[in-house]
């Protein structure tokens, strides 16, 4: 019989290093007085109805109620905000506005796009976002080619092609007519660049549809529209026809000019442009005051979400300031 082997104690497992001990938190001194109140919506004239916003449909979870952006290059400061309007908040619809912007690394130029999905299109919120993405991508590509005038028709055609691709994937068909794409993804578009040309800053932009752009004179508070405005409120006939993407005109409306002090470039959807009007009312006064210097991005969203009776559309505003010693 083989004698039993004597088994000794099992070897000890290597010990894991102890977890680092976090430093004791520094408790800031309590500031005397009550805690600051949460931001309340800004009221202009008669406020609209107040209610808790309802969620959009479950398929629109990727489209937040509000978004904002803000940063600066050596020469320019950019802010934008986009908020869902009261009508869409109440009827559980997603925000149909969108905005996107990017810096062109090689030149320090800014490429931007703002879009307003047409409410009659079934999924215009998707169309607005994709049009902005495609436009900024194409603008950056054109900036890579070097100096030269912005080809708005080329950028718009690229964005329209993206909408066609989106519709083909959505419906699983090889080709669609433009009218069929429009029924899904019709959207307005304003896109362009602000470029440094020597010591000057030059803005070039174009539009498809009825979204707008303005130059704000921060010294006097006046607004100079860069595209044709809407008819006056008391006009006997008003043309509400919009020719949005994926329709692409041979020659889109364009605007070109220098961006110098004390001007700020504003690009916005009609949710901003309609209450602004000619800029000589309370909404114009509010934004002239709040945009005198670049505000924090979250505050721009707060101001843009003002409440005013009858104005319940989504609102998007993108602003570009030339950088000076005053707000570096």
SULMORA-V927576 format. One record per pair of residues at least 24 apart in sequence whose ideal C-beta (glycine too) atoms are under 7 Angstrom apart, sorted by the first residue. I is the first residue (numbers start at 1). J is the second residue. D is the distance in Angstrom with one decimal. If there is no record, write none. Layout:
I_J_D, I_J_D
This chain:
39_302_5.5, 41_305_6.2, 41_306_6.6, 41_307_4.9, 42_303_6.2, 42_306_4.3, 43_306_7.0, 43_307_5.5, 44_282_5.1, 44_283_5.7, 44_286_6.3, 44_306_5.2, 44_308_4.3, 45_282_6.1, 45_308_5.7, 45_309_6.8, 46_309_4.1, 47_307_4.4, 47_308_6.8, 47_309_6.5, 48_86_5.5, 48_307_4.8, 48_308_6.3, 48_309_5.2, 48_312_6.1, 51_90_6.6, 53_89_3.9, 54_89_6.3, 54_90_6.4, 54_92_4.9, 55_92_6.4, 56_92_5.6, 56_93_5.9, 56_94_4.1, 57_92_6.1, 60_94_3.7, 60_125_6.6, 63_94_4.1, 63_95_5.7, 63_125_5.3, 65_95_6.5, 66_301_5.4, 68_297_4.1, 68_298_6.0, 68_300_6.1, 68_301_4.4, 69_101_6.6, 69_297_6.0, 70_296_7.0, 70_297_3.4, 72_323_6.3, 73_103_5.7, 73_108_5.0, 74_108_6.1, 74_323_6.9, 75_108_5.9, 75_196_5.3, 75_201_6.4, 75_322_6.9, 75_323_5.5, 76_110_5.6, 76_194_5.9, 76_201_7.0, 76_320_5.8, 76_321_6.9, 76_322_6.4, 76_323_5.9, 77_294_4.6, 77_321_4.4, 77_323_5.6, 77_327_6.7, 78_110_5.9, 78_320_5.4, 79_294_5.7, 79_295_6.8, 79_297_5.6, 79_300_5.1, 79_319_5.1, 80_317_6.6, 80_318_3.8, 81_297_6.7, 81_300_4.5, 81_301_3.9, 81_304_4.9, 81_317_6.1, 82_316_4.0, 83_301_6.0, 83_304_5.4, 83_305_4.6, 83_314_6.9, 83_315_5.4, 84_314_5.7, 85_271_5.9, 85_312_5.0, 85_313_4.5, 85_314_4.4, 85_315_6.6, 86_312_3.9, 87_312_4.3, 87_313_6.8, 88_314_6.3, 94_125_4.6, 95_125_6.6, 95_314_5.1, 96_124_5.1, 96_125_4.7, 96_128_5.9, 96_314_5.6, 97_128_6.2, 97_269_5.1, 97_271_6.7, 97_314_4.2, 97_316_4.0, 98_128_4.0, 98_129_4.5, 98_132_4.8, 99_132_6.3, 99_316_5.2, 99_318_5.3, 100_132_4.1, 100_133_6.0, 100_136_5.0, 101_136_6.9, 101_318_6.7, 102_136_5.3, 102_140_6.2, 104_140_5.7, 104_143_4.5, 107_143_6.3, 107_195_6.6, 107_196_6.7, 108_196_5.9, 109_143_5.7, 109_193_5.4, 109_194_6.4, 109_195_4.2, 109_196_6.7, 110_193_6.5, 110_194_4.8, 110_320_6.4, 111_136_5.1, 111_139_3.8, 111_140_5.4, 111_143_6.7, 111_193_5.2, 112_136_6.9, 112_191_6.6, 112_192_6.4, 112_267_6.7, 112_318_5.7, 113_189_6.4, 113_191_4.0, 114_190_4.9, 114_211_6.1, 114_267_4.9, 114_268_6.7, 114_269_6.4, 114_316_5.6, 114_318_5.4, 115_187_4.8, 115_188_6.0, 115_189_5.0, 116_187_6.5, 116_188_4.5, 116_211_5.2, 116_269_4.0, 116_270_6.5, 117_187_4.7, 118_186_4.0, 118_187_6.1, 118_242_6.5, 118_244_5.3, 121_182_6.6, 121_183_6.2, 121_184_6.0, 121_185_5.9, 121_186_4.1, 122_183_6.4, 122_184_5.3, 123_184_5.3, 123_185_6.1, 124_185_6.3, 124_186_5.9, 124_187_5.7, 126_166_6.8, 126_185_6.1, 127_163_5.8, 127_185_3.0, 127_186_6.3, 127_187_4.2, 128_187_4.5, 130_162_5.3, 130_163_6.3, 130_166_5.6, 131_159_4.5, 131_163_6.6, 131_187_5.1, 131_189_5.1, 131_245_5.6, 134_158_5.5, 134_159_4.2, 134_162_3.9, 135_159_4.9, 135_189_6.2, 135_191_4.1, 139_191_6.5, 139_193_5.8, 143_193_6.7, 149_204_7.0, 150_192_6.4, 150_193_6.1, 150_204_4.1, 152_206_3.0, 152_252_4.4, 152_254_5.4, 153_248_6.6, 153_250_6.6, 153_251_6.7, 153_252_6.0, 155_191_5.8, 156_189_6.7, 156_208_5.4, 156_245_6.7, 156_248_4.7, 156_252_5.7, 157_248_5.2, 159_189_6.2, 159_245_5.8, 160_245_5.2, 160_246_4.0, 160_248_5.1, 163_245_6.1, 163_246_4.6, 164_246_6.3, 178_246_5.3, 178_247_6.4, 181_246_4.8, 182_246_5.9, 182_247_7.0, 186_244_4.7, 186_245_6.8, 187_244_5.5, 187_245_5.4, 188_242_6.7, 188_244_5.0, 189_245_5.6, 190_267_5.2, 194_259_5.9, 194_265_6.7, 194_320_5.4, 200_258_5.7, 201_258_6.6, 201_259_4.3, 201_260_7.0, 201_322_5.4, 202_258_6.0, 203_257_5.8, 203_259_4.8, 203_265_5.4, 204_256_5.0, 205_255_5.4, 206_252_4.3, 206_253_6.2, 206_254_4.6, 207_252_6.4, 207_253_5.2, 208_244_6.1, 208_245_5.4, 208_252_5.7, 209_242_5.1, 209_243_6.6, 209_244_4.2, 210_242_5.2, 210_270_5.9, 211_268_6.8, 211_269_4.9, 211_270_6.3, 212_268_6.0, 212_273_4.4, 213_255_6.5, 213_266_6.5, 213_267_4.7, 214_266_4.5, 215_263_4.8, 215_265_6.2, 216_263_6.7, 216_264_4.5, 216_266_5.5, 216_288_6.5, 216_291_6.2, 217_262_6.2, 217_263_6.2, 218_262_4.3, 218_264_6.0, 218_292_5.4, 219_262_4.2, 221_285_6.9, 221_288_3.8, 222_279_6.4, 223_276_6.9, 223_279_3.2, 223_284_6.1, 226_255_3.9, 227_253_5.4, 227_255_6.5, 259_320_6.9, 259_322_5.5, 260_322_6.3, 261_322_6.0, 261_324_6.0, 264_291_6.0, 264_319_5.6, 264_320_6.8, 264_321_5.0, 265_319_6.8, 265_320_4.4, 266_317_6.4, 266_319_5.3, 267_318_4.5, 268_316_6.0, 268_317_4.4, 269_314_6.6, 269_315_6.6, 269_316_4.6, 270_313_6.6, 271_313_3.7, 271_314_4.9, 271_315_3.7, 271_316_6.8, 272_304_7.0, 272_315_4.9, 272_316_6.7, 272_317_5.0, 274_311_6.5, 275_308_6.0, 275_311_4.6, 291_319_6.1, 293_327_4.9, 294_321_5.5, 294_327_5.8
